[in-house]
Amino acid sequence: MTVEKLKEKLMLDAVVVPDSNREITGCYIGDLLSWVMGAAKTGDIWITIMSNINIVAVATLCDTACILLAEGVLVDEEVKQAAQERKINILSSKKSAYTLSTEIAELLV
Amino acid sequence: MTETVKFHFTVDGENFTMAGQASVAVKKNLRQLGISPEIIRRVSIAMYEGEINMVIHAGGGEADVFVYENMIEIVLTDNGPGIANVELAMQEGFSTAPDQIRSLGFGAGMGLPNMKKHTDFMGIDTKLGKGTKITMRVNF
């Protein structure tokens, strides 16, 4: 499933989506960045409430398909700009990480 | 063994939000060299953790990456306070990072363990009050 498709299906908000055709192959939830780096896999959609600029670097290095900000978390303009430059997709939703992951699980089966 | 390519970066210790620039640049350079994505992932994650450590604990430092025929070597050198107890620092969950760093999502005590996990070799040469030199190798 592509990032664009998932965004439509779950009615997620687009923060920046420079690579909308990126394929999502799994899902990981975490806010401790080192933990995420040790565990998130290439192609995962990464659900987090962490919103500082370092999330862009972590997503770049882990090669996750998309960052999904849960609980209505907002990011600064600086983060959006960095994500755009590095072709990192960022979506957001008011739902909790738990709710989002159950919905994603149904779609990824 | 022939050394093919070499990259050097200065890691700015003042600007935490810019940390990771060297790792991201290395990732891009390695991709251009045609190195496999899995190797690149391991190298760049290990290097990013090292870079973050230098920013948090040592006020920055120097990062060198050497690409050999069958191996990539990352050497991180700083003039920070050194690591008092390497064995303890290597334990998952042990951290001396300040609260402000934790609020940014780091300082979980996973940095050094992650670096070891993602590399085939990691050596720590540290002297209290002098600094730390970390050498990591990823074979391919």
gemmi code that builds the backbone of each chain (N, CA, C; Angstrom):
import gemmi

chains = {
    "A": [
        ("MET", (0.834, -1.193, 0.000), (0.000, 0.000, 0.000), (0.880, 1.259, 0.000)),
        ("THR", (0.554, 2.212, -0.851), (1.373, 3.430, -0.912), (0.954, 4.408, 0.190)),
        ("VAL", (1.828, 5.367, 0.433), (1.573, 6.397, 1.442), (0.297, 7.175, 1.071)),
        ("GLU", (0.162, 7.493, -0.208), (-0.993, 8.249, -0.683), (-2.299, 7.500, -0.403)),
        ("LYS", (-2.281, 6.198, -0.700), (-3.458, 5.347, -0.524), (-3.840, 5.282, 0.963)),
        ("LEU", (-2.820, 5.085, 1.792), (-3.063, 4.986, 3.231), (-3.640, 6.299, 3.770)),
        ("LYS", (-3.118, 7.378, 3.284), (-3.593, 8.704, 3.687), (-5.086, 8.845, 3.361)),
        ("GLU", (-5.481, 8.429, 2.171), (-6.889, 8.502, 1.766), (-7.769, 7.584, 2.607)),
        ("LYS", (-7.331, 6.322, 2.738), (-8.134, 5.322, 3.451), (-8.386, 5.704, 4.903)),
        ("LEU", (-7.345, 6.216, 5.573), (-7.480, 6.523, 7.000), (-7.792, 8.004, 7.240)),
        ("MET", (-7.978, 8.733, 6.155), (-8.274, 10.166, 6.219), (-7.254, 10.904, 7.096)),
        ("LEU", (-5.988, 10.690, 6.767), (-4.907, 11.338, 7.515), (-4.620, 12.702, 6.904)),
        ("ASP", (-4.051, 13.581, 7.707), (-3.691, 14.902, 7.186), (-2.278, 14.868, 6.618)),
        ("ALA", (-2.081, 15.509, 5.485), (-0.751, 15.579, 4.886), (0.004, 16.752, 5.489)),
        ("VAL", (1.145, 16.500, 6.091), (2.000, 17.584, 6.584), (2.962, 17.955, 5.452)),
        ("VAL", (3.748, 16.981, 5.023), (4.519, 17.078, 3.766), (4.561, 15.680, 3.162)),
        ("VAL", (4.249, 15.583, 1.888), (4.264, 14.265, 1.240), (5.038, 14.365, -0.088)),
        ("PRO", (6.375, 14.455, 0.003), (7.172, 14.595, -1.210), (7.367, 13.283, -1.977)),
        ("ASP", (7.005, 12.155, -1.348), (7.239, 10.851, -1.991), (5.985, 9.981, -1.801)),
        ("SER", (4.871, 10.421, -2.411), (3.564, 9.820, -2.131), (3.404, 8.382, -2.628)),
        ("ASN", (4.257, 7.970, -3.578), (4.138, 6.598, -4.093), (4.950, 5.583, -3.311)),
        ("ARG", (5.579, 6.032, -2.243), (6.405, 5.129, -1.439), (5.545, 4.008, -0.844)),
        ("GLU", (6.028, 2.783, -0.965), (5.297, 1.608, -0.502), (5.501, 1.403, 1.004)),
        ("ILE", (4.402, 1.146, 1.710), (4.477, 0.863, 3.154), (4.419, -0.644, 3.349)),
        ("THR", (5.396, -1.180, 4.068), (5.448, -2.635, 4.233), (5.266, -3.082, 5.682)),
        ("GLY", (5.287, -2.131, 6.605), (5.143, -2.502, 8.013), (4.865, -1.269, 8.846)),
        ("CYS", (4.858, -1.471, 10.164), (4.527, -0.354, 11.047), (5.353, -0.450, 12.321)),
        ("TYR", (5.811, 0.682, 12.818), (6.540, 0.704, 14.083), (6.086, 1.914, 14.897)),
        ("ILE", (5.938, 1.719, 16.208), (5.528, 2.821, 17.080), (6.622, 3.084, 18.097)),
        ("GLY", (7.065, 4.337, 18.236), (8.060, 4.642, 19.256), (8.430, 6.110, 19.277)),
        ("ASP", (8.851, 6.564, 20.467), (9.217, 7.971, 20.622), (10.675, 8.160, 21.033)),
        ("LEU", (11.288, 7.125, 21.555), (12.706, 7.233, 21.902), (13.490, 6.973, 20.628)),
        ("LEU", (14.184, 7.998, 20.158), (14.747, 7.936, 18.812), (15.774, 6.823, 18.630)),
        ("SER", (16.615, 6.610, 19.624), (17.603, 5.539, 19.498), (16.918, 4.181, 19.455)),
        ("TRP", (15.839, 4.081, 20.201), (15.094, 2.823, 20.226), (14.503, 2.576, 18.839)),
        ("VAL", (13.936, 3.631, 18.284), (13.339, 3.542, 16.946), (14.409, 3.137, 15.937)),
        ("MET", (15.596, 3.745, 16.056), (16.653, 3.431, 15.100), (17.107, 1.991, 15.188)),
        ("GLY", (17.015, 1.430, 16.382), (17.414, 0.038, 16.551), (16.353, -0.935, 16.077)),
        ("ALA", (15.108, -0.469, 15.949), (14.018, -1.413, 15.715), (13.170, -1.172, 14.470)),
        ("ALA", (13.013, 0.075, 14.051), (12.160, 0.333, 12.875), (12.826, -0.222, 11.625)),
        ("LYS", (11.990, -0.712, 10.710), (12.536, -1.342, 9.510), (12.285, -0.481, 8.275)),
        ("THR", (13.098, -0.731, 7.264), (12.913, -0.065, 5.971), (11.472, -0.281, 5.500)),
        ("GLY", (10.802, 0.772, 5.096), (9.434, 0.647, 4.578), (8.345, 0.720, 5.632)),
        ("ASP", (8.730, 0.816, 6.893), (7.719, 0.942, 7.962), (7.060, 2.319, 7.925)),
        ("ILE", (5.806, 2.362, 8.378), (5.218, 3.650, 8.703), (5.516, 3.826, 10.196)),
        ("TRP", (6.118, 4.939, 10.552), (6.582, 5.145, 11.926), (5.625, 6.103, 12.638)),
        ("ILE", (4.926, 5.562, 13.631), (3.978, 6.372, 14.393), (4.665, 6.917, 15.642)),
        ("THR", (4.580, 8.234, 15.824), (5.261, 8.845, 16.971), (4.543, 10.120, 17.426)),
        ("ILE", (4.854, 10.547, 18.634), (4.372, 11.855, 19.096), (5.567, 12.815, 19.238)),
        ("MET", (6.744, 12.312, 18.853), (7.939, 13.154, 18.892), (7.925, 14.052, 17.663)),
        ("SER", (8.197, 15.337, 17.840), (8.002, 16.240, 16.705), (9.197, 17.136, 16.410)),
        ("ASN", (10.327, 16.967, 17.126), (11.470, 17.841, 16.846), (12.182, 17.410, 15.567)),
        ("ILE", (13.072, 18.235, 15.106), (13.697, 18.044, 13.790), (14.474, 16.724, 13.651)),
        ("ASN", (14.890, 16.173, 14.770), (15.668, 14.924, 14.690), (14.862, 13.753, 14.123)),
        ("ILE", (13.529, 13.851, 14.138), (12.725, 12.762, 13.564), (12.986, 12.628, 12.060)),
        ("VAL", (13.337, 13.746, 11.428), (13.603, 13.696, 9.985), (14.891, 12.911, 9.722)),
        ("ALA", (15.907, 13.179, 10.545), (17.166, 12.439, 10.398), (16.950, 10.951, 10.662)),
        ("VAL", (16.194, 10.636, 11.708), (15.953, 9.224, 12.047), (15.203, 8.524, 10.907)),
        ("ALA", (14.177, 9.177, 10.372), (13.415, 8.573, 9.264), (14.293, 8.395, 8.030)),
        ("THR", (15.181, 9.358, 7.798), (16.095, 9.260, 6.657), (17.017, 8.060, 6.828)),
        ("LEU", (17.615, 7.952, 8.017), (18.602, 6.899, 8.249), (17.963, 5.516, 8.308)),
        ("CYS", (16.767, 5.425, 8.854), (16.079, 4.126, 8.952), (15.377, 3.770, 7.651)),
        ("ASP", (15.237, 4.765, 6.779), (14.546, 4.563, 5.514), (13.100, 4.092, 5.721)),
        ("THR", (12.434, 4.691, 6.697), (11.020, 4.383, 6.902), (10.218, 5.025, 5.757)),
        ("ALA", (9.038, 4.486, 5.478), (8.246, 4.985, 4.341), (7.587, 6.324, 4.664)),
        ("CYS", (7.283, 6.514, 5.961), (6.495, 7.682, 6.329), (6.519, 7.873, 7.851)),
        ("ILE", (6.501, 9.125, 8.281), (6.314, 9.415, 9.709), (4.834, 9.737, 9.880)),
        ("LEU", (4.198, 9.145, 10.876), (2.794, 9.461, 11.148), (2.707, 10.042, 12.566)),
        ("LEU", (2.411, 11.322, 12.652), (2.312, 11.992, 13.946), (0.934, 11.726, 14.540)),
        ("ALA", (0.906, 11.137, 15.712), (-0.356, 10.783, 16.361), (-0.811, 11.884, 17.318)),
        ("GLU", (-2.036, 11.776, 17.797), (-2.587, 12.651, 18.846), (-2.573, 14.134, 18.471)),
        ("GLY", (-2.611, 14.428, 17.175), (-2.680, 15.819, 16.733), (-1.419, 16.636, 16.957)),
        ("VAL", (-0.295, 15.943, 17.096), (0.986, 16.633, 17.298), (1.331, 17.491, 16.077)),
        ("LEU", (1.861, 18.677, 16.328), (2.229, 19.586, 15.230), (3.743, 19.680, 15.095)),
        ("VAL", (4.212, 19.988, 13.898), (5.658, 20.198, 13.706), (5.923, 21.633, 13.236)),
        ("ASP", (7.148, 22.100, 13.508), (7.559, 23.448, 13.087), (7.795, 23.500, 11.581)),
        ("GLU", (7.848, 24.708, 11.096), (8.143, 24.950, 9.684), (9.500, 24.363, 9.296)),
        ("GLU", (10.449, 24.470, 10.224), (11.816, 23.970, 10.007), (11.813, 22.457, 9.729)),
        ("VAL", (10.944, 21.749, 10.465), (10.839, 20.295, 10.294), (10.241, 19.975, 8.927)),
        ("LYS", (9.207, 20.726, 8.567), (8.563, 20.507, 7.260), (9.564, 20.728, 6.127)),
        ("GLN", (10.339, 21.772, 6.273), (11.314, 22.110, 5.243), (12.377, 21.018, 5.098)),
        ("ALA", (12.882, 20.545, 6.244), (13.898, 19.487, 6.221), (13.323, 18.219, 5.605)),
        ("ALA", (12.077, 17.902, 5.930), (11.432, 16.692, 5.401), (11.248, 16.805, 3.891)),
        ("GLN", (10.847, 17.974, 3.459), (10.661, 18.207, 2.021), (11.987, 18.005, 1.282)),
        ("GLU", (13.047, 18.588, 1.835), (14.370, 18.491, 1.210), (14.855, 17.052, 1.130)),
        ("ARG", (14.585, 16.288, 2.173), (15.101, 14.907, 2.205), (14.078, 13.890, 1.717)),
        ("LYS", (12.997, 14.372, 1.169), (11.947, 13.510, 0.624), (11.385, 12.551, 1.673)),
        ("ILE", (11.121, 13.097, 2.862), (10.534, 12.308, 3.946), (9.049, 12.679, 4.060)),
        ("ASN", (8.189, 11.668, 3.959), (6.750, 11.898, 4.084), (6.372, 12.078, 5.553)),
        ("ILE", (5.535, 13.070, 5.837), (4.988, 13.217, 7.192), (3.468, 13.394, 7.095)),
        ("LEU", (2.760, 12.494, 7.771), (1.299, 12.595, 7.857), (0.946, 12.841, 9.312)),
        ("SER", (-0.290, 13.271, 9.571), (-0.687, 13.427, 10.962), (-2.149, 13.055, 11.148)),
        ("SER", (-2.493, 12.809, 12.415), (-3.854, 12.425, 12.751), (-4.123, 12.791, 14.206)),
        ("LYS", (-5.387, 12.995, 14.536), (-5.733, 13.292, 15.925), (-5.870, 12.003, 16.735)),
        ("LYS", (-5.918, 10.885, 16.035), (-6.107, 9.602, 16.724), (-4.857, 9.177, 17.501)),
        ("SER", (-5.033, 8.230, 18.406), (-3.901, 7.732, 19.195), (-3.082, 6.740, 18.366)),
        ("ALA", (-1.866, 6.495, 18.813), (-0.987, 5.538, 18.131), (-1.655, 4.157, 18.093)),
        ("TYR", (-2.328, 3.812, 19.176), (-2.994, 2.504, 19.241), (-4.071, 2.385, 18.161)),
        ("THR", (-4.968, 3.381, 18.119), (-6.055, 3.352, 17.134), (-5.499, 3.306, 15.712)),
        ("LEU", (-4.501, 4.154, 15.459), (-3.909, 4.202, 14.119), (-3.306, 2.854, 13.738)),
        ("SER", (-2.604, 2.239, 14.689), (-1.938, 0.976, 14.358), (-2.940, -0.142, 14.082)),
        ("THR", (-4.076, -0.131, 14.804), (-5.080, -1.176, 14.516), (-5.669, -0.972, 13.136)),
        ("GLU", (-5.880, 0.271, 12.760), (-6.424, 0.549, 11.421), (-5.412, 0.200, 10.332)),
        ("ILE", (-4.147, 0.499, 10.609), (-3.093, 0.185, 9.629), (-2.956, -1.333, 9.487)),
        ("ALA", (-3.046, -2.021, 10.604), (-2.904, -3.491, 10.581), (-3.942, -4.121, 9.648)),
        ("GLU", (-5.150, -3.619, 9.688), (-6.203, -4.160, 8.817), (-5.873, -3.947, 7.336)),
        ("LEU", (-5.276, -2.795, 7.067), (-4.969, -2.464, 5.671), (-3.733, -3.193, 5.140)),
        ("LEU", (-2.824, -3.516, 6.039), (-1.576, -4.141, 5.581), (-1.642, -5.660, 5.465)),
        ("VAL", (-2.738, -6.245, 5.908), (-2.868, -7.712, 5.857), (-2.767, -8.222, 4.431)),
    ],
    "B": [
        ("MET", (44.911, -4.310, 1.333), (43.575, -3.733, 1.193), (43.681, -2.305, 0.618)),
        ("THR", (42.929, -2.037, -0.405), (43.000, -0.708, -1.016), (41.923, 0.210, -0.453)),
        ("GLU", (42.363, 1.361, -0.041), (41.407, 2.359, 0.429), (40.842, 3.045, -0.813)),
        ("THR", (39.533, 3.005, -0.955), (38.951, 3.597, -2.151), (38.453, 5.024, -1.944)),
        ("VAL", (37.638, 5.222, -0.924), (37.069, 6.556, -0.732), (37.136, 6.956, 0.746)),
        ("LYS", (37.205, 8.238, 0.998), (37.329, 8.744, 2.365), (36.467, 10.002, 2.515)),
        ("PHE", (35.716, 10.082, 3.607), (34.927, 11.287, 3.881), (35.300, 11.823, 5.254)),
        ("HIS", (35.343, 13.144, 5.368), (35.638, 13.744, 6.668), (34.570, 14.793, 7.010)),
        ("PHE", (34.151, 14.788, 8.268), (33.165, 15.763, 8.715), (33.549, 16.307, 10.082)),
        ("THR", (33.234, 17.577, 10.298), (33.366, 18.144, 11.632), (31.963, 18.198, 12.212)),
        ("VAL", (31.780, 17.589, 13.385), (30.460, 17.571, 14.013), (30.351, 18.752, 14.976)),
        ("ASP", (29.417, 19.630, 14.681), (29.212, 20.849, 15.465), (28.579, 20.512, 16.811)),
        ("GLY", (29.268, 20.842, 17.880), (28.770, 20.498, 19.207), (27.764, 21.489, 19.761)),
        ("GLU", (27.614, 22.609, 19.091), (26.747, 23.665, 19.605), (25.287, 23.482, 19.211)),
        ("ASN", (25.100, 22.830, 18.077), (23.769, 22.835, 17.486), (23.153, 21.439, 17.442)),
        ("PHE", (22.385, 21.130, 18.471), (21.830, 19.780, 18.566), (20.855, 19.475, 17.436)),
        ("THR", (20.133, 20.495, 16.991), (19.131, 20.236, 15.947), (19.781, 19.922, 14.597)),
        ("MET", (21.043, 20.276, 14.450), (21.719, 19.981, 13.190), (22.417, 18.622, 13.226)),
        ("ALA", (22.443, 17.983, 14.387), (23.111, 16.680, 14.504), (22.510, 15.714, 13.497)),
        ("GLY", (23.349, 14.925, 12.898), (22.866, 13.958, 11.920), (23.223, 14.357, 10.500)),
        ("GLN", (23.698, 15.574, 10.340), (24.046, 16.026, 8.981), (25.134, 15.168, 8.351)),
        ("ALA", (26.156, 14.833, 9.139), (27.257, 14.022, 8.615), (26.747, 12.635, 8.211)),
        ("SER", (25.898, 12.050, 9.059), (25.373, 10.706, 8.772), (24.518, 10.707, 7.517)),
        ("VAL", (23.702, 11.742, 7.389), (22.832, 11.825, 6.212), (23.680, 12.018, 4.950)),
        ("ALA", (24.741, 12.814, 5.073), (25.639, 13.016, 3.927), (26.342, 11.716, 3.556)),
        ("VAL", (26.776, 10.961, 4.583), (27.442, 9.681, 4.323), (26.489, 8.719, 3.633)),
        ("LYS", (25.251, 8.714, 4.105), (24.254, 7.839, 3.505), (24.124, 8.127, 2.004)),
        ("LYS", (24.044, 9.400, 1.687), (23.905, 9.819, 0.289), (25.141, 9.412, -0.524)),
        ("ASN", (26.326, 9.670, 0.049), (27.571, 9.337, -0.661), (27.707, 7.837, -0.900)),
        ("LEU", (27.335, 7.048, 0.109), (27.469, 5.595, -0.030), (26.500, 5.069, -1.074)),
        ("ARG", (25.327, 5.701, -1.138), (24.334, 5.292, -2.129), (24.888, 5.534, -3.537)),
        ("GLN", (25.572, 6.668, -3.684), (26.165, 6.984, -4.992), (27.271, 6.009, -5.362)),
        ("LEU", (27.899, 5.419, -4.340), (28.969, 4.452, -4.603), (28.411, 3.067, -4.916)),
        ("GLY", (27.098, 2.923, -4.809), (26.461, 1.643, -5.127), (26.527, 0.613, -4.017)),
        ("ILE", (26.768, 1.052, -2.787), (26.784, 0.143, -1.624), (25.335, -0.305, -1.354)),
        ("SER", (25.157, -1.549, -0.891), (23.796, -2.080, -0.708), (23.043, -1.340, 0.399)),
        ("PRO", (21.718, -1.200, 0.226), (20.913, -0.433, 1.192), (21.054, -0.917, 2.634)),
        ("GLU", (21.155, -2.205, 2.854), (21.248, -2.735, 4.208), (22.559, -2.316, 4.880)),
        ("ILE", (23.649, -2.347, 4.115), (24.954, -1.902, 4.644), (24.903, -0.402, 4.951)),
        ("ILE", (24.318, 0.350, 4.044), (24.208, 1.802, 4.229), (23.419, 2.113, 5.490)),
        ("ARG", (22.329, 1.376, 5.672), (21.474, 1.563, 6.843), (22.267, 1.339, 8.133)),
        ("ARG", (23.034, 0.241, 8.157), (23.810, -0.074, 9.357), (24.866, 1.001, 9.631)),
        ("VAL", (25.581, 1.381, 8.581), (26.640, 2.391, 8.729), (26.053, 3.719, 9.188)),
        ("SER", (24.956, 4.136, 8.543), (24.449, 5.475, 8.864), (23.790, 5.531, 10.234)),
        ("ILE", (23.133, 4.458, 10.654), (22.544, 4.435, 12.001), (23.649, 4.470, 13.062)),
        ("ALA", (24.673, 3.636, 12.873), (25.783, 3.593, 13.842), (26.463, 4.954, 13.922)),
        ("MET", (26.638, 5.571, 12.774), (27.323, 6.856, 12.743), (26.468, 7.958, 13.376)),
        ("TYR", (25.172, 7.910, 13.133), (24.271, 8.910, 13.706), (24.286, 8.833, 15.232)),
        ("GLU", (24.239, 7.633, 15.760), (24.298, 7.465, 17.221), (25.594, 8.065, 17.761)),
        ("GLY", (26.686, 7.819, 17.040), (27.982, 8.340, 17.459), (28.013, 9.852, 17.399)),
        ("GLU", (27.419, 10.359, 16.344), (27.370, 11.802, 16.149), (26.575, 12.463, 17.284)),
        ("ILE", (25.415, 11.877, 17.594), (24.569, 12.389, 18.674), (25.349, 12.357, 19.999)),
        ("ASN", (26.054, 11.263, 20.235), (26.850, 11.156, 21.465), (27.883, 12.271, 21.563)),
        ("MET", (28.537, 12.560, 20.442), (29.560, 13.609, 20.461), (28.937, 14.970, 20.759)),
        ("VAL", (27.733, 15.188, 20.235), (27.053, 16.470, 20.476), (26.599, 16.564, 21.938)),
        ("ILE", (26.011, 15.480, 22.452), (25.488, 15.502, 23.828), (26.612, 15.598, 24.860)),
        ("HIS", (27.633, 14.768, 24.665), (28.617, 14.600, 25.741), (29.958, 15.304, 25.535)),
        ("ALA", (30.320, 15.569, 24.282), (31.707, 15.985, 24.052), (31.856, 17.347, 23.389)),
        ("GLY", (30.737, 18.052, 23.158), (30.841, 19.347, 22.484), (31.285, 19.228, 21.039)),
        ("GLY", (30.926, 18.118, 20.421), (31.265, 17.910, 19.001), (32.539, 17.108, 18.820)),
        ("GLY", (32.983, 16.995, 17.578), (34.184, 16.208, 17.292), (34.386, 16.034, 15.800)),
        ("GLU", (35.168, 15.026, 15.474), (35.484, 14.770, 14.063), (34.996, 13.377, 13.678)),
        ("ALA", (34.488, 13.267, 12.460), (34.035, 11.967, 11.970), (34.732, 11.658, 10.651)),
        ("ASP", (35.347, 10.483, 10.575), (35.986, 10.046, 9.331), (35.386, 8.727, 8.895)),
        ("VAL", (35.091, 8.623, 7.628), (34.540, 7.383, 7.084), (35.450, 6.919, 5.951)),
        ("PHE", (35.903, 5.675, 6.040), (36.771, 5.109, 5.012), (36.044, 3.957, 4.333)),
        ("VAL", (35.959, 4.019, 3.035), (35.302, 2.932, 2.300), (36.381, 2.087, 1.641)),
        ("TYR", (36.524, 0.860, 2.104), (37.491, -0.071, 1.516), (36.734, -1.024, 0.592)),
        ("GLU", (37.475, -1.945, 0.026), (36.889, -2.897, -0.928), (35.773, -3.742, -0.315)),
        ("ASN", (36.010, -4.233, 0.900), (35.025, -5.126, 1.527), (34.558, -4.642, 2.894)),
        ("MET", (34.797, -3.391, 3.201), (34.510, -2.933, 4.566), (34.414, -1.408, 4.620)),
        ("ILE", (33.571, -0.935, 5.516), (33.497, 0.507, 5.766), (33.927, 0.750, 7.201)),
        ("GLU", (34.816, 1.688, 7.394), (35.290, 2.005, 8.741), (34.885, 3.434, 9.093)),
        ("ILE", (34.329, 3.572, 10.308), (33.925, 4.894, 10.797), (34.786, 5.194, 12.019)),
        ("VAL", (35.444, 6.332, 12.015), (36.258, 6.722, 13.169), (35.732, 8.054, 13.700)),
        ("LEU", (35.299, 8.036, 14.968), (34.750, 9.243, 15.599), (35.702, 9.676, 16.707)),
        ("THR", (36.176, 10.907, 16.622), (37.160, 11.380, 17.594), (36.661, 12.659, 18.260)),
        ("ASP", (36.725, 12.686, 19.593), (36.336, 13.926, 20.278), (37.301, 14.252, 21.403)),
        ("ASN", (37.234, 15.477, 21.863), (38.068, 15.920, 22.981), (37.208, 16.145, 24.221)),
        ("GLY", (36.205, 15.305, 24.373), (35.260, 15.433, 25.485), (35.803, 14.885, 26.788)),
        ("PRO", (34.920, 14.632, 27.742), (35.340, 14.218, 29.078), (35.799, 12.756, 29.184)),
        ("GLY", (35.575, 11.970, 28.114), (35.895, 10.546, 28.178), (34.772, 9.769, 28.850)),
        ("ILE", (34.825, 8.443, 28.741), (33.775, 7.594, 29.334), (34.353, 6.938, 30.590)),
        ("ALA", (33.743, 7.240, 31.734), (34.293, 6.772, 33.012), (34.247, 5.254, 33.138)),
        ("ASN", (33.130, 4.658, 32.720), (32.985, 3.217, 32.853), (32.384, 2.656, 31.560)),
        ("VAL", (33.243, 2.155, 30.702), (32.810, 1.708, 29.369), (31.816, 0.549, 29.473)),
        ("GLU", (32.083, -0.364, 30.395), (31.204, -1.523, 30.556), (29.771, -1.085, 30.887)),
        ("LEU", (29.681, -0.115, 31.782), (28.377, 0.427, 32.185), (27.734, 1.180, 31.014)),
        ("ALA", (28.542, 1.962, 30.311), (28.025, 2.749, 29.183), (27.492, 1.853, 28.066)),
        ("MET", (28.040, 0.645, 27.984), (27.607, -0.296, 26.943), (26.294, -0.992, 27.294)),
        ("GLN", (25.854, -0.854, 28.538), (24.607, -1.512, 28.939), (23.396, -0.749, 28.407)),
        ("GLU", (22.468, -1.490, 27.846), (21.243, -0.860, 27.338), (20.509, -0.181, 28.478)),
        ("GLY", (20.124, 1.056, 28.284), (19.348, 1.772, 29.293), (20.176, 2.644, 30.203)),
        ("PHE", (21.507, 2.464, 30.196), (22.344, 3.327, 31.039), (22.649, 4.605, 30.280)),
        ("SER", (22.394, 5.743, 30.904), (22.647, 7.013, 30.232), (23.017, 8.094, 31.228)),
        ("THR", (23.895, 8.989, 30.821), (24.224, 10.143, 31.658), (23.740, 11.435, 30.984)),
        ("ALA", (22.889, 11.283, 29.962), (22.401, 12.462, 29.223), (21.463, 13.305, 30.088)),
        ("PRO", (21.548, 14.625, 29.946), (20.664, 15.500, 30.730), (19.200, 15.426, 30.287)),
        ("ASP", (18.291, 15.875, 31.158), (16.851, 15.801, 30.903), (16.428, 16.482, 29.608)),
        ("GLN", (17.088, 17.597, 29.318), (16.720, 18.374, 28.127), (16.934, 17.523, 26.866)),
        ("ILE", (17.959, 16.683, 26.886), (18.245, 15.790, 25.764), (17.189, 14.686, 25.700)),
        ("ARG", (16.790, 14.227, 26.877), (15.763, 13.170, 26.926), (14.446, 13.658, 26.346)),
        ("SER", (14.150, 14.930, 26.594), (12.882, 15.464, 26.082), (12.884, 15.522, 24.556)),
        ("LEU", (14.071, 15.448, 23.952), (14.158, 15.429, 22.494), (14.109, 14.002, 21.947)),
        ("GLY", (14.018, 13.037, 22.833), (13.890, 11.648, 22.381), (15.194, 10.873, 22.380)),
        ("PHE", (16.267, 11.513, 22.902), (17.546, 10.794, 23.019), (17.817, 10.509, 24.483)),
        ("GLY", (19.007, 9.981, 24.763), (19.358, 9.717, 26.149), (18.637, 8.523, 26.739)),
        ("ALA", (18.270, 7.572, 25.865), (17.588, 6.373, 26.354), (18.588, 5.290, 26.752)),
        ("GLY", (19.862, 5.611, 26.612), (20.876, 4.615, 26.943), (20.980, 3.529, 25.894)),
        ("MET", (20.648, 3.884, 24.663), (20.682, 2.895, 23.574), (21.745, 3.221, 22.531)),
        ("GLY", (22.412, 4.357, 22.697), (23.357, 4.820, 21.681), (24.494, 3.839, 21.428)),
        ("LEU", (25.337, 3.626, 22.431), (26.477, 2.722, 22.244), (26.036, 1.289, 21.920)),
        ("PRO", (24.996, 0.746, 22.627), (24.534, -0.598, 22.258), (24.061, -0.673, 20.801)),
        ("ASN", (23.389, 0.382, 20.338), (22.937, 0.407, 18.938), (24.113, 0.418, 17.972)),
        ("MET", (25.156, 1.152, 18.347), (26.339, 1.225, 17.484), (26.983, -0.159, 17.367)),
        ("LYS", (27.028, -0.859, 18.486), (27.606, -2.210, 18.475), (26.734, -3.158, 17.654)),
        ("LYS", (25.428, -3.023, 17.872), (24.470, -3.899, 17.199), (24.543, -3.774, 15.671)),
        ("HIS", (24.771, -2.572, 15.193), (24.740, -2.344, 13.750), (26.093, -2.491, 13.062)),
        ("THR", (27.133, -2.828, 13.830), (28.455, -2.958, 13.202), (29.056, -4.333, 13.495)),
        ("ASP", (30.079, -4.694, 12.725), (30.737, -5.986, 12.945), (31.863, -5.867, 13.965)),
        ("PHE", (32.350, -4.643, 14.130), (33.404, -4.399, 15.115), (33.226, -3.005, 15.698)),
        ("MET", (33.394, -2.897, 17.005), (33.419, -1.566, 17.601), (34.487, -1.518, 18.677)),
        ("GLY", (35.375, -0.547, 18.578), (36.431, -0.384, 19.576), (36.333, 0.989, 20.207)),
        ("ILE", (36.468, 1.039, 21.536), (36.392, 2.327, 22.235), (37.724, 2.609, 22.910)),
        ("ASP", (38.318, 3.736, 22.543), (39.566, 4.150, 23.167), (39.255, 5.462, 23.877)),
        ("THR", (39.209, 5.423, 25.199), (38.783, 6.631, 25.916), (39.709, 6.948, 27.094)),
        ("LYS", (39.945, 8.232, 27.284), (40.770, 8.662, 28.419), (40.031, 9.791, 29.131)),
        ("LEU", (39.850, 9.623, 30.431), (39.122, 10.639, 31.198), (39.798, 11.996, 31.090)),
        ("GLY", (38.994, 13.004, 30.772), (39.523, 14.356, 30.653), (40.221, 14.642, 29.334)),
        ("LYS", (40.407, 13.618, 28.529), (41.138, 13.802, 27.255), (40.213, 13.655, 26.051)),
        ("GLY", (39.409, 12.606, 26.070), (38.521, 12.397, 24.924), (38.311, 10.928, 24.603)),
        ("THR", (37.570, 10.716, 23.534), (37.199, 9.360, 23.146), (37.377, 9.178, 21.653)),
        ("LYS", (37.867, 8.002, 21.281), (37.959, 7.650, 19.868), (37.227, 6.318, 19.680)),
        ("ILE", (36.236, 6.352, 18.820), (35.475, 5.129, 18.566), (35.696, 4.702, 17.126)),
        ("THR", (36.053, 3.434, 16.966), (36.257, 2.875, 15.628), (35.217, 1.794, 15.393)),
        ("MET", (34.488, 1.914, 14.302), (33.465, 0.906, 13.980), (33.705, 0.396, 12.567)),
        ("ARG", (33.454, -0.897, 12.370), (33.618, -1.456, 11.020), (32.384, -2.261, 10.620)),
        ("VAL", (32.010, -2.093, 9.392), (30.914, -2.896, 8.833), (31.476, -3.619, 7.615)),
        ("ASN", (31.425, -4.936, 7.626), (31.950, -5.748, 6.511), (30.867, -6.009, 5.478)),
        ("PHE", (31.282, -6.174, 4.248), (30.324, -6.576, 3.220), (30.994, -7.369, 2.116)),
    ],
}
model = gemmi.Model(1)
for chain_id, residues in chains.items():
    chain = gemmi.Chain(chain_id)
    for i, (resn, *xyz) in enumerate(residues, 1):
        res = gemmi.Residue()
        res.name, res.seqid = resn, gemmi.SeqId(i, " ")
        for name, pos in zip(("N", "CA", "C"), xyz):
            atom = gemmi.Atom()
            atom.name, atom.element = name, gemmi.Element(name[0])
            atom.pos, atom.b_iso = gemmi.Position(*pos), 0.0
            res.add_atom(atom)
        chain.add_residue(res)
    model.add_chain(chain)
structure = gemmi.Structure()
structure.add_model(model)
structure.setup_entities()
